[in-house]
Amino acid sequence: MNLSIWKRVLSEKFGLPLGLCILLQGVLMAVFLPIMPIILTEKIGLDKNEITIFFLINTLLGIVVTLATGYLSDGKVARHKLILGGGILASLAYVLIAVATTPVHAYIASVIAVAGGLLFPQLFAVVRSGVVADWDHESQVMGITALRTLFSLGFIIGTALSSWLVSVLDFRVIFVGIGVGFLLLSIFSAFILYRIDLYIAQRGQQTAQADAQSQADGKRNVLISLPMYALIVPLLALIVLRGADGTRGVYLSLVMFQIFHDASVAPLMFGITAAAELVTMGLAGYASSKIGEKTTIALGALTGAVYFVILSFTQSLPLLYFAHVLYAVFVAVLLGVAMAYVQGMLADRAGLGGSLYVAVFNTGSLVGILSPLLTAGYDQKVFVIPAILCVVGAALLMVGDRTAQIRKRLLESMTVQEVAREAVQEESALLPGVAPAIKANGD
């Protein structure tokens, strides 16, 4: 990735502290994600169906909570309050998982842990509305992708930390530490978001005055949110692609543990992907600025299909490790470019755009959680399903996505309306007595 993008985004007001928040969240997620399925099966005793129920509860509630908080965060409830409350609840959930002894305890923790999903979309909502808001669209995509790369860097640190912690500590002790860490991160993030909300409000007043002057000078900045019908196909495609990624997230640790009987294999695979993302995130952001976000995502999805085919048919550990470099391409477009893609479709609703992105991914997780039930046990052939999903998602984007055409029609319509409005204003200025006369005759 171009170093000038890094310099620009980190030198923006609040760019550096937001980047630190994103980095630390990546660390925490990388610590608990690879070992979550293992603690559920080995320590709490959940079987395959009960694990499915656990993640279903978390995902279904996550969709509702994410959309609701995304709507509230756009001017109705301060983001820092949402983050702080969600962080406290999520911290309690991780501690509850640490002490859980029955499936019921795990299900209760799953309900509470939903609150932890508030942090990610709100961080990137303020990135778009508070850090890169004044940039052109291509630069915005590159800036958001750059900060998303910090999440990948955190994941590298976190997976290494996870592998080490598994070797020296009990799973339950690790999850207590995760709970404490998430609480501290939420407090820090809430403080940063509080300051950013004040900054955005002050800049909004200045922008309103500048827009009024620009309108008087015949210039204007246009932010267009596409109508909901235009979002159906691209969001459906992303749901399908997230379904593929969700299958890996839930079942990779379990399948690798069954094959190699070593809990450190999966964290290392997660770490390889995260390390490769430092390169692929930049390449994906650059590619999207040249060939478009839709085409970039589709090509990344096809690369993901190749990865899942390898995962389905080999038990060669070196080849499996190498495959995770390929997977980094898929992750880069799905978690970097796709975020900018969704936010761009709702350009004037940054909070809702970020939350819609997360809600779409939570919905896709349902596909990833449920589809492996078509196979028995934890056989690696389960990864044939996400390979098919990657191909389907790419096809949906390339064949069915018409957002570019719809955006063009909306801009043309706005241009025609603006010309007509200016013509009326000019005619009224030339014939100042006409309008009052027409009104008098009408009366």
matplotlib code that plots the C-alpha trace (Angstrom):
import matplotlib.pyplot as plt

x = [0.0, 1.2, 3.0, 1.4, -2.0, -0.7, 0.9, -2.2, -4.7, -2.6, -1.9, -5.6, -7.2, -8.0, -6.5, -3.8, -6.0, -8.6, -6.0, -4.8, -8.4, -8.7, -5.3, -6.2, -9.5, -7.7, -5.5, -8.4, -10.4, -7.4, -6.8, -10.3, -11.7, -9.4, -10.0, -13.7, -14.9, -12.4, -13.4, -17.1, -16.4, -13.6, -14.3, -18.1, -19.0, -21.1, -21.7, -22.0, -25.7, -25.2, -22.3, -24.6, -27.2, -24.6, -23.5, -27.1, -28.2, -25.2, -25.7, -29.4, -29.3, -26.3, -28.2, -30.9, -28.6, -26.2, -28.9, -30.7, -27.5, -26.5, -29.8, -29.4, -25.8, -26.7, -27.6, -30.0, -27.7, -24.0, -21.7, -19.5, -22.4, -23.3, -19.6, -19.2, -22.4, -21.7, -18.2, -19.2, -21.8, -19.4, -16.7, -19.2, -20.0, -16.4, -16.0, -19.2, -17.8, -14.7, -16.7, -19.5, -20.1, -23.3, -24.7, -27.3, -24.5, -22.9, -26.2, -26.6, -23.1, -23.8, -26.8, -24.7, -21.7, -23.7, -23.0, -19.3, -20.3, -21.0, -17.4, -16.2, -18.9, -18.9, -15.1, -15.3, -18.3, -16.3, -13.4, -15.6, -17.5, -14.6, -11.3, -11.7, -14.9, -13.3, -11.4, -12.4, -14.0, -11.0, -8.9, -11.6, -11.5, -7.7, -7.8, -10.5, -8.5, -5.3, -7.0, -8.5, -4.9, -4.2, -6.9, -4.9, -1.7, -3.5, -4.6, -1.0, 0.0, -3.1, -2.7, 0.9, -0.3, -3.1, -0.8, 1.5, -1.3, -2.8, 0.6, 1.0, -2.5, -5.9, -8.6, -10.7, -8.0, -7.5, -11.1, -11.1, -8.2, -10.1, -13.0, -10.7, -9.0, -12.2, -13.5, -10.3, -10.5, -14.2, -13.4, -10.5, -12.6, -15.6, -13.3, -11.9, -15.4, -16.7, -14.1, -14.7, -18.4, -17.7, -15.3, -17.8, -20.6, -18.3, -17.2, -20.8, -21.7, -18.8, -19.7, -23.3, -22.2, -19.7, -22.5, -24.8, -22.1, -21.3, -25.0, -25.0, -22.0, -23.7, -21.6, -22.5, -21.2, -23.5, -23.7, -26.2, -27.6, -29.0, -32.6, -33.0, -34.0, -30.6, -28.9, -30.6, -28.3, -24.9, -25.9, -27.1, -23.8, -21.9, -24.1, -23.2, -19.5, -19.7, -21.3, -18.2, -16.0, -18.3, -17.9, -14.2, -14.4, -16.5, -15.1, -11.5, -10.3, -12.4, -11.4, -7.7, -7.8, -9.5, -6.9, -3.7, -4.8, -2.9, -4.7, -1.9, -2.4, -5.5, -4.1, -1.0, -3.2, -5.1, -1.8, -0.5, -3.6, -3.4, 0.3, -0.4, -3.3, -0.8, 0.2, -3.2, -5.2, -3.0, -3.2, -7.0, -7.4, -5.2, -7.0, -10.4, -9.3, -8.3, -10.9, -13.7, -14.9, -17.3, -14.8, -12.2, -14.5, -15.5, -11.9, -11.1, -14.1, -12.8, -9.4, -11.3, -12.9, -9.5, -8.5, -11.5, -10.9, -7.4, -8.8, -11.3, -8.9, -5.5, -4.0, -0.5, 0.2, 2.7, 0.1, -2.6, -0.4, 0.4, -3.4, -3.9, -1.8, -4.4, -7.2, -5.7, -6.8, -10.4, -10.3, -8.8, -11.7, -14.4, -13.3, -11.7, -13.0, -16.5, -16.8, -16.1, -18.4, -21.4, -20.6, -20.5, -24.0, -25.2, -22.9, -24.8, -25.5, -22.1, -23.3, -26.1, -23.7, -21.2, -23.8, -25.5, -22.2, -21.9, -25.5, -25.0, -22.0, -23.9, -26.6, -24.0, -22.7, -26.0, -25.2, -21.7, -23.0, -25.9, -24.4, -21.9, -24.9, -25.3, -22.2, -21.5, -19.0, -16.1, -14.9, -12.8, -15.2, -17.4, -15.3, -16.6, -19.7, -17.9, -16.1, -19.4, -20.6, -17.6, -18.4, -22.1, -21.2, -18.9, -21.5, -24.2, -21.9, -20.8, -24.2, -26.8, -25.3, -26.6, -25.7, -23.4, -26.2, -28.7, -26.3, -25.7, -29.4, -29.9, -27.1, -28.5, -32.0, -30.6, -28.7, -31.9, -33.8, -31.0, -31.0, -34.7, -34.6, -31.9, -33.9, -36.9, -34.8, -33.2, -36.7, -38.0, -35.0, -35.6, -39.4, -39.9, -43.5, -44.6, -44.8, -46.8, -49.1, -49.8, -50.4, -52.9, -54.8, -55.0, -56.5]
y = [0.0, 3.5, 5.0, 8.3, 6.9, 5.7, 9.1, 10.9, 8.8, 8.7, 12.4, 13.3, 14.4, 11.3, 9.0, 7.7, 6.9, 5.3, 3.2, 2.1, 1.1, -1.0, -2.6, -3.6, -5.0, -7.2, -8.5, -9.4, -11.1, -13.1, -14.4, -15.7, -16.7, -19.7, -21.2, -20.3, -23.5, -25.6, -24.3, -24.9, -28.5, -29.6, -27.6, -26.9, -30.1, -28.8, -31.2, -30.1, -29.2, -27.2, -25.3, -24.5, -23.2, -21.1, -19.3, -19.0, -17.2, -14.8, -14.2, -13.6, -11.2, -9.6, -8.7, -7.0, -5.2, -4.0, -2.5, -0.9, 0.7, 1.7, 3.6, 5.1, 6.2, 8.5, 11.4, 9.8, 8.3, 9.2, 6.5, 6.6, 5.6, 2.7, 1.5, 1.8, 0.0, -2.7, -3.2, -3.7, -6.4, -8.1, -8.3, -10.0, -12.5, -13.5, -14.0, -16.1, -18.3, -18.8, -20.1, -21.9, -25.5, -26.3, -25.4, -23.1, -21.0, -20.8, -19.8, -17.0, -15.8, -15.9, -13.5, -11.1, -11.3, -9.7, -6.3, -6.7, -6.4, -2.7, -1.6, -2.6, -0.8, 2.3, 2.6, 2.5, 4.7, 7.5, 6.7, 7.5, 10.5, 11.9, 11.0, 10.5, 12.5, 15.2, 12.8, 11.8, 8.3, 6.4, 7.9, 7.0, 3.4, 3.4, 5.1, 2.7, -0.3, 1.1, 1.2, -2.2, -3.4, -2.4, -4.9, -7.5, -6.5, -6.9, -10.3, -11.3, -10.2, -11.8, -15.2, -15.4, -14.5, -17.0, -19.9, -19.0, -18.5, -21.9, -23.6, -21.9, -21.2, -22.9, -21.8, -20.4, -18.1, -16.8, -15.9, -14.0, -12.0, -11.4, -10.0, -7.6, -6.5, -5.9, -3.7, -1.6, -1.3, -0.2, 2.6, 3.9, 3.7, 5.4, 8.3, 8.7, 8.5, 11.1, 13.5, 12.6, 13.2, 16.7, 17.3, 16.0, 18.3, 21.3, 20.5, 19.9, 23.5, 24.8, 22.4, 23.6, 27.2, 26.3, 24.4, 27.4, 29.6, 27.0, 26.8, 30.6, 30.3, 27.6, 24.7, 21.8, 18.5, 15.6, 12.5, 10.0, 7.0, 4.4, 3.3, 0.0, -2.0, -1.2, -2.8, -6.2, -8.1, -6.7, -7.3, -10.8, -11.5, -10.4, -12.5, -15.6, -14.7, -14.2, -17.6, -19.1, -17.1, -18.0, -21.7, -21.4, -19.3, -21.8, -25.1, -24.6, -25.0, -28.1, -29.8, -29.1, -30.2, -33.5, -34.1, -33.1, -33.2, -30.0, -26.9, -24.6, -25.4, -23.3, -20.2, -20.4, -20.6, -17.6, -15.8, -16.6, -15.2, -12.0, -11.6, -12.0, -9.5, -6.7, -7.1, -8.1, -5.4, -2.8, -4.6, -5.0, -1.3, -0.3, -2.8, -1.4, 2.1, 0.9, -1.8, -1.0, -2.4, -4.9, -6.5, -6.6, -8.4, -10.9, -11.8, -12.2, -14.5, -16.8, -16.9, -17.9, -20.8, -22.1, -21.9, -23.9, -26.6, -27.1, -27.1, -29.9, -32.4, -32.3, -33.1, -31.8, -29.3, -27.2, -27.0, -26.0, -23.3, -22.0, -22.0, -19.4, -16.9, -17.3, -16.9, -13.5, -12.2, -13.2, -11.7, -8.5, -7.9, -9.2, -7.2, -4.2, -3.3, -4.6, -2.3, 0.7, -0.7, -0.9, 2.5, 4.0, 2.8, 4.8, 7.7, 10.1, 7.6, 6.5, 4.9, 2.9, 2.0, 0.5, -1.3, -2.6, -4.0, -5.9, -7.0, -8.4, -10.3, -11.6, -12.8, -14.5, -16.2, -18.0, -19.6, -20.5, -22.0, -24.0, -25.3, -27.7, -29.5, -31.1, -33.2, -35.6, -34.7, -32.5, -33.9, -31.6, -32.1, -29.6, -26.9, -27.9, -25.9, -22.6, -23.2, -23.3, -20.2, -18.2, -18.9, -18.1, -14.8, -13.8, -14.5, -12.5, -9.5, -9.6, -10.5, -9.0, -5.9, -2.7, -0.1, 1.8, 2.2, 3.3, 5.8, 7.3, 7.6, 9.3, 11.8, 12.6, 13.1, 15.4, 17.4, 17.8, 19.0, 21.4, 22.9, 23.3, 25.0, 27.4, 28.2, 29.1, 31.2, 33.1, 33.7, 35.0, 37.4, 38.7, 39.1, 40.0, 40.9, 37.7, 35.5, 37.9, 38.6, 34.9, 34.5, 37.5, 36.1, 32.7, 34.3]
z = [0.0, -0.8, 2.2, 1.4, 2.3, 5.7, 6.4, 5.3, 7.3, 10.5, 10.4, 10.2, 13.4, 15.5, 12.8, 15.1, 18.2, 16.0, 14.4, 17.9, 18.8, 15.6, 16.2, 19.8, 18.8, 16.2, 19.0, 21.3, 18.5, 17.4, 20.9, 21.5, 18.0, 17.4, 20.8, 21.3, 19.5, 21.5, 24.9, 24.0, 23.1, 25.4, 28.5, 28.5, 26.6, 23.7, 20.8, 17.2, 17.4, 20.6, 19.1, 16.2, 18.6, 20.5, 17.3, 16.0, 19.1, 18.9, 15.2, 15.2, 18.1, 16.6, 13.4, 15.4, 17.8, 15.1, 12.8, 15.8, 17.1, 13.6, 13.3, 16.7, 16.2, 13.3, 15.5, 18.1, 20.7, 21.2, 19.8, 22.9, 25.1, 22.9, 22.9, 26.7, 27.5, 24.9, 26.2, 29.8, 28.8, 26.4, 29.2, 31.5, 28.7, 28.3, 32.0, 32.0, 29.3, 31.4, 34.4, 32.4, 33.1, 31.2, 27.8, 29.4, 30.8, 27.4, 25.8, 28.3, 27.6, 23.9, 24.3, 26.4, 24.1, 21.2, 22.8, 21.8, 18.2, 18.5, 18.5, 15.1, 13.0, 15.1, 14.8, 11.0, 10.9, 12.5, 10.2, 7.3, 8.8, 10.9, 9.3, 5.5, 5.1, 2.9, 0.7, -2.8, -3.1, -4.3, -1.5, 1.0, 0.0, 0.3, 3.7, 5.1, 3.8, 5.4, 8.8, 8.2, 7.7, 11.3, 12.4, 10.4, 12.1, 15.5, 14.4, 13.7, 17.2, 18.7, 17.0, 18.2, 21.7, 21.5, 20.6, 23.5, 26.0, 25.0, 25.9, 29.3, 30.6, 31.0, 28.5, 31.3, 32.6, 29.0, 28.7, 32.0, 30.6, 27.4, 29.4, 31.3, 28.1, 26.3, 29.1, 29.0, 25.2, 25.4, 27.9, 25.8, 22.6, 24.2, 25.2, 21.7, 20.1, 22.6, 21.4, 17.7, 18.1, 19.3, 16.5, 13.8, 15.3, 15.1, 11.6, 10.6, 11.4, 9.4, 6.5, 6.5, 6.2, 3.5, 1.6, 1.8, 0.3, -2.4, -3.3, -3.6, -5.9, -8.0, -6.6, -4.4, -3.0, -3.5, -1.2, -2.6, -0.7, -3.1, -2.7, -0.8, -3.9, -5.4, -2.4, -2.6, -5.0, -3.8, -0.1, -1.0, -2.7, 0.4, 2.6, 0.5, 0.6, 4.4, 4.6, 3.2, 5.6, 8.5, 7.9, 8.2, 11.3, 13.2, 11.8, 10.9, 14.5, 15.1, 11.8, 12.3, 15.9, 14.8, 12.0, 13.9, 17.6, 18.2, 19.4, 18.1, 14.4, 13.8, 15.6, 13.4, 10.3, 11.4, 11.9, 8.5, 6.9, 9.0, 8.1, 4.4, 4.8, 5.5, 1.8, 0.3, 2.0, 0.2, -3.1, -2.8, -2.1, -5.0, -7.3, -6.3, -7.2, -10.7, -11.7, -9.3, -5.9, -7.5, -9.8, -7.0, -4.6, -7.3, -8.1, -4.4, -4.1, -6.8, -5.0, -1.9, -3.8, -4.7, -1.0, 0.2, -2.5, -1.1, 2.4, 1.5, -0.2, 1.4, 4.9, 4.0, 6.7, 4.6, 1.8, 4.2, 5.7, 2.1, 1.3, 4.0, 2.0, -0.8, 1.8, 2.7, -0.7, 0.0, 3.4, 2.1, -0.3, 2.0, 5.1, 3.5, 0.1, 0.8, 3.9, 1.7, -0.9, 1.5, 3.1, -0.4, -1.1, 1.9, 1.6, 3.8, 6.6, 7.8, 11.0, 9.3, 6.5, 8.9, 10.9, 7.7, 6.7, 10.0, 9.9, 6.4, 7.7, 10.7, 8.4, 6.2, 9.4, 9.6, 6.3, 7.5, 10.7, 9.3, 6.0, 7.7, 9.3, 5.9, 6.7, 9.6, 12.3, 11.6, 8.2, 6.1, 3.2, 4.9, 3.1, -0.3, 0.7, 1.1, -2.1, -3.9, -2.0, -3.2, -6.8, -6.3, -4.6, -7.4, -10.0, -8.2, -8.1, -11.7, -13.2, -10.9, -9.3, -11.0, -8.4, -10.8, -13.3, -10.7, -9.2, -12.7, -13.3, -9.9, -10.6, -14.1, -12.6, -9.9, -12.6, -14.7, -11.6, -10.7, -14.2, -14.2, -10.8, -11.8, -15.0, -12.9, -10.6, -13.5, -15.1, -11.8, -11.5, -15.0, -14.6, -10.9, -11.3, -13.0, -10.0, -7.8, -10.7, -11.3, -7.6, -7.6, -10.5, -8.9, -5.8]

ax = plt.figure().add_subplot(projection="3d")
ax.plot(x, y, z, "-o")
ax.set_aspect("equal")
plt.show()
